[in-house]
Amino acid sequence: MAYVILCHKNPEQINLLIDDLTDKHVEFFLHVDKKSGIEAQIVHREDVHFVRRPSEVSWGHYTQIECILKCFELVAEHGNYNYVHILSGQDLPLVSNTAIAEFFKANEGQQYLKYVRLPNDKEMWGCMYRVSVYYPKFLVSRSLRTAEIRNRYMNLVMSVPFLQRSLKHLPGELYKGSNWMSLTGACMAYILEYVRTSPGYVKHFRNSFCGDEIFFHSIIMNSPYREHVVNEVKRYTDWDTGPEYPRTLRFEDYSRIQEQGVGCFWARKFDLEVDRAIIEEIVNMKLA
């Protein structure tokens, strides 16, 4: 199996993650954010591979798609893998490597990704604003001031149909979900081929907003692989408790992870700078 790890901070924590997941059946493929400057502090060995020309990743921008594609290309260079798991550098496994390997061996051929079809009635403008509006790069930022301007601009465009972008290069059915997913190597290869032969699709997402949560899901769910998609990701994430969304897990969350994380193989997100104790607890005591 291949682990794709997207990371930008805390090299000590990344090394703990790699060490915890190390197994004879596993290799690691890392995209280290170009602006982070931490690659030299991450373990270098034969089973750990780094994207040679990493992107400078910006929240909500196409670079969040680009870094995954670069990892997929790197995986493809190194051979064939039964599964490709996408993790962040702030993930940790909750169960043993043996349990993970046995599950995916028993369920080989299934794709594990969470998805909803768009438009989604639970979200503003059905979430279609992410691809229907042309976003100049300066409007894709987490700053409150920029967010205010972006929201006014977006609402104006979405209120006037002729201002909206043509969706001719997108499939008729769009899907959205988390990028933290587990795909077969064959499905990953399909995505790379689709990207290679569909320049209009790629170009459209270069000026989307948080398009990374639509880009991969829409390819997969409009492909033959849709017949083998399981709508779950085997990952524990707390989107409810706050104060961050998702929550940065702390030691007091351990019992909740044990209760709500049953059936999950990985959890996120953890941060050594916030709470080292929970990381040490997870590393030393798997949920079995």
LOZA-939010 format. One record per residue (C-alpha): residue in three letters; residue number from 0; x, y, z. Coordinates in steps of 0.1 Angstrom, whole numbers. Each point is the difference from the previous one (the first is absolute). Example, Ala and Ser with C-alpha at 12.3 -4.5 7.8 and 13.67 -1.06 7.14 Angstrom:
2
<nudo r="ALA" k="0" xx="123" yy="-45" zz="78"/>
<nudo r="SER" k="1" xx="14" yy="34" zz="-7"/>
END
This chain:
288
<nudo r="MET" k="0" xx="0" yy="0" zz="0"/>
<nudo r="ALA" k="1" xx="10" yy="36" zz="-6"/>
<nudo r="TYR" k="2" xx="-5" yy="28" zz="26"/>
<nudo r="VAL" k="3" xx="-2" yy="34" zz="-16"/>
<nudo r="ILE" k="4" xx="7" yy="25" zz="28"/>
<nudo r="LEU" k="5" xx="-6" yy="37" zz="-5"/>
<nudo r="CYS" k="6" xx="19" yy="21" zz="26"/>
<nudo r="HIS" k="7" xx="12" yy="34" zz="8"/>
<nudo r="LYS" k="8" xx="10" yy="1" zz="37"/>
<nudo r="ASN" k="9" xx="13" yy="-19" zz="30"/>
<nudo r="PRO" k="10" xx="26" yy="-23" zz="-15"/>
<nudo r="GLU" k="11" xx="4" yy="-19" zz="33"/>
<nudo r="GLN" k="12" xx="-37" yy="-9" zz="-2"/>
<nudo r="ILE" k="13" xx="3" yy="-11" zz="-37"/>
<nudo r="ASN" k="14" xx="29" yy="-22" zz="10"/>
<nudo r="LEU" k="15" xx="-22" yy="-16" zz="27"/>
<nudo r="LEU" k="16" xx="-27" yy="-6" zz="-25"/>
<nudo r="ILE" k="17" xx="23" yy="-16" zz="-25"/>
<nudo r="ASP" k="18" xx="16" yy="-21" zz="27"/>
<nudo r="ASP" k="19" xx="-34" yy="-12" zz="13"/>
<nudo r="LEU" k="20" xx="-11" yy="-10" zz="-35"/>
<nudo r="THR" k="21" xx="32" yy="-16" zz="-11"/>
<nudo r="ASP" k="22" xx="-6" yy="-36" zz="-12"/>
<nudo r="LYS" k="23" xx="15" yy="-23" zz="-26"/>
<nudo r="HIS" k="24" xx="-30" yy="5" zz="-23"/>
<nudo r="VAL" k="25" xx="1" yy="38" zz="2"/>
<nudo r="GLU" k="26" xx="17" yy="29" zz="-17"/>
<nudo r="PHE" k="27" xx="-4" yy="38" zz="6"/>
<nudo r="PHE" k="28" xx="-4" yy="28" zz="-25"/>
<nudo r="LEU" k="29" xx="3" yy="35" zz="15"/>
<nudo r="HIS" k="30" xx="-9" yy="34" zz="-13"/>
<nudo r="VAL" k="31" xx="16" yy="25" zz="23"/>
<nudo r="ASP" k="32" xx="-13" yy="35" zz="-5"/>
<nudo r="LYS" k="33" xx="27" yy="20" zz="-18"/>
<nudo r="LYS" k="34" xx="-2" yy="29" zz="24"/>
<nudo r="SER" k="35" xx="4" yy="-21" zz="31"/>
<nudo r="GLY" k="36" xx="37" yy="-8" zz="-2"/>
<nudo r="ILE" k="37" xx="-3" yy="-32" zz="21"/>
<nudo r="GLU" k="38" xx="8" yy="-27" zz="-25"/>
<nudo r="ALA" k="39" xx="36" yy="-4" zz="12"/>
<nudo r="GLN" k="40" xx="-13" yy="-8" zz="35"/>
<nudo r="ILE" k="41" xx="-22" yy="-28" zz="-12"/>
<nudo r="VAL" k="42" xx="14" yy="-35" zz="-1"/>
<nudo r="HIS" k="43" xx="17" yy="-10" zz="-33"/>
<nudo r="ARG" k="44" xx="2" yy="-36" zz="-8"/>
<nudo r="GLU" k="45" xx="-8" yy="-24" zz="-29"/>
<nudo r="ASP" k="46" xx="-37" yy="-4" zz="8"/>
<nudo r="VAL" k="47" xx="-6" yy="38" zz="3"/>
<nudo r="HIS" k="48" xx="-3" yy="20" zz="-32"/>
<nudo r="PHE" k="49" xx="-4" yy="37" zz="-4"/>
<nudo r="VAL" k="50" xx="-16" yy="20" zz="-27"/>
<nudo r="ARG" k="51" xx="30" yy="16" zz="-18"/>
<nudo r="ARG" k="52" xx="-17" yy="33" zz="-9"/>
<nudo r="PRO" k="53" xx="-25" yy="7" zz="27"/>
<nudo r="SER" k="54" xx="-27" yy="27" zz="-3"/>
<nudo r="GLU" k="55" xx="-4" yy="29" zz="23"/>
<nudo r="VAL" k="56" xx="-34" yy="-10" zz="13"/>
<nudo r="SER" k="57" xx="-27" yy="26" zz="7"/>
<nudo r="TRP" k="58" xx="-32" yy="-7" zz="18"/>
<nudo r="GLY" k="59" xx="-30" yy="-3" zz="-23"/>
<nudo r="HIS" k="60" xx="22" yy="3" zz="-31"/>
<nudo r="TYR" k="61" xx="7" yy="-24" zz="-29"/>
<nudo r="THR" k="62" xx="34" yy="-8" zz="16"/>
<nudo r="GLN" k="63" xx="-20" yy="-22" zz="24"/>
<nudo r="ILE" k="64" xx="-9" yy="-21" zz="-30"/>
<nudo r="GLU" k="65" xx="34" yy="3" zz="-16"/>
<nudo r="CYS" k="66" xx="19" yy="-14" zz="30"/>
<nudo r="ILE" k="67" xx="-21" yy="-32" zz="0"/>
<nudo r="LEU" k="68" xx="5" yy="-4" zz="-37"/>
<nudo r="LYS" k="69" xx="37" yy="3" zz="4"/>
<nudo r="CYS" k="70" xx="0" yy="-27" zz="26"/>
<nudo r="PHE" k="71" xx="-21" yy="-22" zz="-22"/>
<nudo r="GLU" k="72" xx="26" yy="5" zz="-28"/>
<nudo r="LEU" k="73" xx="27" yy="-9" zz="24"/>
<nudo r="VAL" k="74" xx="-18" yy="-32" zz="11"/>
<nudo r="ALA" k="75" xx="-5" yy="-10" zz="-36"/>
<nudo r="GLU" k="76" xx="38" yy="4" zz="-7"/>
<nudo r="HIS" k="77" xx="8" yy="-25" zz="27"/>
<nudo r="GLY" k="78" xx="-22" yy="-29" zz="-11"/>
<nudo r="ASN" k="79" xx="-34" yy="-15" zz="7"/>
<nudo r="TYR" k="80" xx="-18" yy="2" zz="33"/>
<nudo r="ASN" k="81" xx="-32" yy="-17" zz="11"/>
<nudo r="TYR" k="82" xx="-11" yy="31" zz="21"/>
<nudo r="VAL" k="83" xx="9" yy="36" zz="3"/>
<nudo r="HIS" k="84" xx="-10" yy="17" zz="32"/>
<nudo r="ILE" k="85" xx="1" yy="38" zz="2"/>
<nudo r="LEU" k="86" xx="9" yy="14" zz="35"/>
<nudo r="SER" k="87" xx="11" yy="33" zz="14"/>
<nudo r="GLY" k="88" xx="31" yy="4" zz="20"/>
<nudo r="GLN" k="89" xx="-23" yy="5" zz="30"/>
<nudo r="ASP" k="90" xx="-16" yy="-35" zz="-2"/>
<nudo r="LEU" k="91" xx="8" yy="-30" zz="22"/>
<nudo r="PRO" k="92" xx="-11" yy="-36" zz="-3"/>
<nudo r="LEU" k="93" xx="-24" yy="-14" zz="25"/>
<nudo r="VAL" k="94" xx="5" yy="-37" zz="-6"/>
<nudo r="SER" k="95" xx="30" yy="-22" zz="-9"/>
<nudo r="ASN" k="96" xx="15" yy="-2" zz="-35"/>
<nudo r="THR" k="97" xx="-11" yy="-36" zz="-1"/>
<nudo r="ALA" k="98" xx="-36" yy="9" zz="5"/>
<nudo r="ILE" k="99" xx="2" yy="26" zz="-27"/>
<nudo r="ALA" k="100" xx="17" yy="-23" zz="-25"/>
<nudo r="GLU" k="101" xx="-24" yy="-29" zz="7"/>
<nudo r="PHE" k="102" xx="-31" yy="22" zz="-5"/>
<nudo r="PHE" k="103" xx="11" yy="13" zz="-33"/>
<nudo r="LYS" k="104" xx="11" yy="-34" zz="-12"/>
<nudo r="ALA" k="105" xx="-34" yy="-14" zz="9"/>
<nudo r="ASN" k="106" xx="-18" yy="29" zz="-17"/>
<nudo r="GLU" k="107" xx="23" yy="5" zz="-30"/>
<nudo r="GLY" k="108" xx="-16" yy="18" zz="-29"/>
<nudo r="GLN" k="109" xx="-21" yy="23" zz="22"/>
<nudo r="GLN" k="110" xx="5" yy="38" zz="0"/>
<nudo r="TYR" k="111" xx="-5" yy="17" zz="33"/>
<nudo r="LEU" k="112" xx="-11" yy="36" zz="-2"/>
<nudo r="LYS" k="113" xx="-27" yy="22" zz="15"/>
<nudo r="TYR" k="114" xx="-22" yy="18" zz="-25"/>
<nudo r="VAL" k="115" xx="-32" yy="19" zz="-6"/>
<nudo r="ARG" k="116" xx="-14" yy="9" zz="-33"/>
<nudo r="LEU" k="117" xx="-2" yy="36" zz="-11"/>
<nudo r="PRO" k="118" xx="-20" yy="22" zz="2"/>
<nudo r="ASN" k="119" xx="-3" yy="-8" zz="37"/>
<nudo r="ASP" k="120" xx="-31" yy="16" zz="16"/>
<nudo r="LYS" k="121" xx="18" yy="2" zz="34"/>
<nudo r="GLU" k="122" xx="26" yy="25" zz="-13"/>
<nudo r="MET" k="123" xx="-2" yy="36" zz="-12"/>
<nudo r="TRP" k="124" xx="-8" yy="1" zz="-37"/>
<nudo r="GLY" k="125" xx="1" yy="-38" zz="0"/>
<nudo r="CYS" k="126" xx="38" yy="3" zz="3"/>
<nudo r="MET" k="127" xx="0" yy="8" zz="-37"/>
<nudo r="TYR" k="128" xx="16" yy="34" zz="7"/>
<nudo r="ARG" k="129" xx="33" yy="-18" zz="2"/>
<nudo r="VAL" k="130" xx="2" yy="-8" zz="-37"/>
<nudo r="SER" k="131" xx="-26" yy="25" zz="-15"/>
<nudo r="VAL" k="132" xx="19" yy="31" zz="10"/>
<nudo r="TYR" k="133" xx="34" yy="10" zz="-14"/>
<nudo r="TYR" k="134" xx="23" yy="8" zz="30"/>
<nudo r="PRO" k="135" xx="31" yy="21" zz="-6"/>
<nudo r="LYS" k="136" xx="28" yy="-13" zz="22"/>
<nudo r="PHE" k="137" xx="0" yy="31" zz="23"/>
<nudo r="LEU" k="138" xx="-36" yy="-9" zz="10"/>
<nudo r="VAL" k="139" xx="9" yy="-34" zz="13"/>
<nudo r="SER" k="140" xx="13" yy="7" zz="35"/>
<nudo r="ARG" k="141" xx="-10" yy="-8" zz="36"/>
<nudo r="SER" k="142" xx="3" yy="36" zz="11"/>
<nudo r="LEU" k="143" xx="-33" yy="14" zz="13"/>
<nudo r="ARG" k="144" xx="2" yy="31" zz="-21"/>
<nudo r="THR" k="145" xx="6" yy="-20" zz="-32"/>
<nudo r="ALA" k="146" xx="-28" yy="-24" zz="10"/>
<nudo r="GLU" k="147" xx="-24" yy="29" zz="2"/>
<nudo r="ILE" k="148" xx="9" yy="12" zz="-34"/>
<nudo r="ARG" k="149" xx="-1" yy="-35" zz="-15"/>
<nudo r="ASN" k="150" xx="-34" yy="-7" zz="14"/>
<nudo r="ARG" k="151" xx="-15" yy="32" zz="-14"/>
<nudo r="TYR" k="152" xx="16" yy="-7" zz="-34"/>
<nudo r="MET" k="153" xx="-12" yy="-36" zz="1"/>
<nudo r="ASN" k="154" xx="-36" yy="8" zz="9"/>
<nudo r="LEU" k="155" xx="-1" yy="26" zz="-28"/>
<nudo r="VAL" k="156" xx="11" yy="-25" zz="-26"/>
<nudo r="MET" k="157" xx="-22" yy="-28" zz="13"/>
<nudo r="SER" k="158" xx="-30" yy="24" zz="-1"/>
<nudo r="VAL" k="159" xx="5" yy="9" zz="-37"/>
<nudo r="PRO" k="160" xx="1" yy="-32" zz="-21"/>
<nudo r="PHE" k="161" xx="17" yy="16" zz="-30"/>
<nudo r="LEU" k="162" xx="30" yy="9" zz="22"/>
<nudo r="GLN" k="163" xx="6" yy="-36" zz="9"/>
<nudo r="ARG" k="164" xx="27" yy="-21" zz="-16"/>
<nudo r="SER" k="165" xx="-8" yy="-26" zz="-27"/>
<nudo r="LEU" k="166" xx="1" yy="-35" zz="15"/>
<nudo r="LYS" k="167" xx="5" yy="-16" zz="-34"/>
<nudo r="HIS" k="168" xx="33" yy="-16" zz="10"/>
<nudo r="LEU" k="169" xx="-15" yy="-16" zz="31"/>
<nudo r="PRO" k="170" xx="-20" yy="-32" zz="1"/>
<nudo r="GLY" k="171" xx="-38" yy="2" zz="3"/>
<nudo r="GLU" k="172" xx="1" yy="-14" zz="35"/>
<nudo r="LEU" k="173" xx="23" yy="17" zz="26"/>
<nudo r="TYR" k="174" xx="10" yy="-14" zz="33"/>
<nudo r="LYS" k="175" xx="16" yy="14" zz="31"/>
<nudo r="GLY" k="176" xx="18" yy="-15" zz="30"/>
<nudo r="SER" k="177" xx="32" yy="-3" zz="21"/>
<nudo r="ASN" k="178" xx="33" yy="-5" zz="-17"/>
<nudo r="TRP" k="179" xx="11" yy="-24" zz="27"/>
<nudo r="MET" k="180" xx="-9" yy="-32" zz="-18"/>
<nudo r="SER" k="181" xx="13" yy="-35" zz="-9"/>
<nudo r="LEU" k="182" xx="1" yy="-9" zz="-37"/>
<nudo r="THR" k="183" xx="12" yy="-30" zz="-19"/>
<nudo r="GLY" k="184" xx="31" yy="5" zz="-21"/>
<nudo r="ALA" k="185" xx="-21" yy="-6" zz="-31"/>
<nudo r="CYS" k="186" xx="-24" yy="28" zz="9"/>
<nudo r="MET" k="187" xx="30" yy="23" zz="7"/>
<nudo r="ALA" k="188" xx="13" yy="-8" zz="-35"/>
<nudo r="TYR" k="189" xx="-34" yy="8" zz="-15"/>
<nudo r="ILE" k="190" xx="0" yy="34" zz="17"/>
<nudo r="LEU" k="191" xx="35" yy="8" zz="-15"/>
<nudo r="GLU" k="192" xx="-11" yy="-11" zz="-35"/>
<nudo r="TYR" k="193" xx="-32" yy="21" zz="3"/>
<nudo r="VAL" k="194" xx="20" yy="30" zz="10"/>
<nudo r="ARG" k="195" xx="24" yy="-6" zz="-29"/>
<nudo r="THR" k="196" xx="-28" yy="-2" zz="-26"/>
<nudo r="SER" k="197" xx="-23" yy="27" zz="15"/>
<nudo r="PRO" k="198" xx="18" yy="33" zz="0"/>
<nudo r="GLY" k="199" xx="-33" yy="19" zz="1"/>
<nudo r="TYR" k="200" xx="-9" yy="-17" zz="32"/>
<nudo r="VAL" k="201" xx="33" yy="9" zz="17"/>
<nudo r="LYS" k="202" xx="-1" yy="36" zz="-13"/>
<nudo r="HIS" k="203" xx="-34" yy="5" zz="14"/>
<nudo r="PHE" k="204" xx="11" yy="-9" zz="35"/>
<nudo r="ARG" k="205" xx="30" yy="24" zz="-1"/>
<nudo r="ASN" k="206" xx="-24" yy="28" zz="10"/>
<nudo r="SER" k="207" xx="-24" yy="-19" zz="21"/>
<nudo r="PHE" k="208" xx="-5" yy="4" zz="38"/>
<nudo r="CYS" k="209" xx="9" yy="-30" zz="22"/>
<nudo r="GLY" k="210" xx="-3" yy="-20" zz="-32"/>
<nudo r="ASP" k="211" xx="22" yy="-28" zz="14"/>
<nudo r="GLU" k="212" xx="-31" yy="-14" zz="17"/>
<nudo r="ILE" k="213" xx="-18" yy="-3" zz="-34"/>
<nudo r="PHE" k="214" xx="28" yy="-7" zz="-25"/>
<nudo r="PHE" k="215" xx="8" yy="-36" zz="10"/>
<nudo r="HIS" k="216" xx="-34" yy="-11" zz="11"/>
<nudo r="SER" k="217" xx="-16" yy="11" zz="-33"/>
<nudo r="ILE" k="218" xx="25" yy="-19" zz="-20"/>
<nudo r="ILE" k="219" xx="-5" yy="-32" zz="20"/>
<nudo r="MET" k="220" xx="-38" yy="2" zz="2"/>
<nudo r="ASN" k="221" xx="-3" yy="4" zz="-38"/>
<nudo r="SER" k="222" xx="23" yy="-29" zz="-7"/>
<nudo r="PRO" k="223" xx="-4" yy="-38" zz="0"/>
<nudo r="TYR" k="224" xx="15" yy="0" zz="35"/>
<nudo r="ARG" k="225" xx="-32" yy="15" zz="14"/>
<nudo r="GLU" k="226" xx="-15" yy="-35" zz="1"/>
<nudo r="HIS" k="227" xx="25" yy="-9" zz="27"/>
<nudo r="VAL" k="228" xx="-1" yy="32" zz="22"/>
<nudo r="VAL" k="229" xx="-7" yy="-4" zz="37"/>
<nudo r="ASN" k="230" xx="-12" yy="33" zz="15"/>
<nudo r="GLU" k="231" xx="23" yy="1" zz="30"/>
<nudo r="VAL" k="232" xx="37" yy="7" zz="5"/>
<nudo r="LYS" k="233" xx="9" yy="-20" zz="32"/>
<nudo r="ARG" k="234" xx="13" yy="33" zz="16"/>
<nudo r="TYR" k="235" xx="-10" yy="17" zz="32"/>
<nudo r="THR" k="236" xx="-4" yy="38" zz="-1"/>
<nudo r="ASP" k="237" xx="-18" yy="22" zz="25"/>
<nudo r="TRP" k="238" xx="-20" yy="27" zz="-19"/>
<nudo r="ASP" k="239" xx="-24" yy="8" zz="28"/>
<nudo r="THR" k="240" xx="19" yy="9" zz="32"/>
<nudo r="GLY" k="241" xx="23" yy="28" zz="-10"/>
<nudo r="PRO" k="242" xx="15" yy="25" zz="6"/>
<nudo r="GLU" k="243" xx="17" yy="-9" zz="-33"/>
<nudo r="TYR" k="244" xx="-18" yy="-17" zz="-29"/>
<nudo r="PRO" k="245" xx="11" yy="-27" zz="-2"/>
<nudo r="ARG" k="246" xx="10" yy="-1" zz="37"/>
<nudo r="THR" k="247" xx="36" yy="-4" zz="9"/>
<nudo r="LEU" k="248" xx="-2" yy="-31" zz="22"/>
<nudo r="ARG" k="249" xx="12" yy="2" zz="36"/>
<nudo r="PHE" k="250" xx="5" yy="-24" zz="28"/>
<nudo r="GLU" k="251" xx="-35" yy="5" zz="14"/>
<nudo r="ASP" k="252" xx="-13" yy="-13" zz="-34"/>
<nudo r="TYR" k="253" xx="15" yy="-34" zz="4"/>
<nudo r="SER" k="254" xx="-31" yy="-17" zz="15"/>
<nudo r="ARG" k="255" xx="-21" yy="16" zz="-28"/>
<nudo r="ILE" k="256" xx="24" yy="-13" zz="-26"/>
<nudo r="GLN" k="257" xx="-3" yy="-35" zz="15"/>
<nudo r="GLU" k="258" xx="-38" yy="1" zz="0"/>
<nudo r="GLN" k="259" xx="-6" yy="17" zz="-33"/>
<nudo r="GLY" k="260" xx="31" yy="-12" zz="-18"/>
<nudo r="VAL" k="261" xx="-10" yy="-36" zz="-1"/>
<nudo r="GLY" k="262" xx="5" yy="-13" zz="-35"/>
<nudo r="CYS" k="263" xx="23" yy="29" zz="-9"/>
<nudo r="PHE" k="264" xx="36" yy="-7" zz="-10"/>
<nudo r="TRP" k="265" xx="14" yy="36" zz="3"/>
<nudo r="ALA" k="266" xx="-9" yy="32" zz="18"/>
<nudo r="ARG" k="267" xx="7" yy="37" zz="-5"/>
<nudo r="LYS" k="268" xx="10" yy="25" zz="8"/>
<nudo r="PHE" k="269" xx="27" yy="0" zz="27"/>
<nudo r="ASP" k="270" xx="26" yy="27" zz="7"/>
<nudo r="LEU" k="271" xx="31" yy="-4" zz="21"/>
<nudo r="GLU" k="272" xx="0" yy="37" zz="7"/>
<nudo r="VAL" k="273" xx="-36" yy="-3" zz="14"/>
<nudo r="ASP" k="274" xx="1" yy="-33" zz="19"/>
<nudo r="ARG" k="275" xx="29" yy="-25" zz="0"/>
<nudo r="ALA" k="276" xx="-17" yy="-22" zz="26"/>
<nudo r="ILE" k="277" xx="-28" yy="-12" zz="-23"/>
<nudo r="ILE" k="278" xx="25" yy="-8" zz="-28"/>
<nudo r="GLU" k="279" xx="21" yy="-21" zz="24"/>
<nudo r="GLU" k="280" xx="-31" yy="-18" zz="12"/>
<nudo r="ILE" k="281" xx="-12" yy="-8" zz="-35"/>
<nudo r="VAL" k="282" xx="35" yy="-12" zz="-11"/>
<nudo r="ASN" k="283" xx="4" yy="-22" zz="31"/>
<nudo r="MET" k="284" xx="-35" yy="-14" zz="2"/>
<nudo r="LYS" k="285" xx="-19" yy="-11" zz="-31"/>
<nudo r="LEU" k="286" xx="-38" yy="-5" zz="1"/>
<nudo r="ALA" k="287" xx="4" yy="-35" zz="-13"/>
END
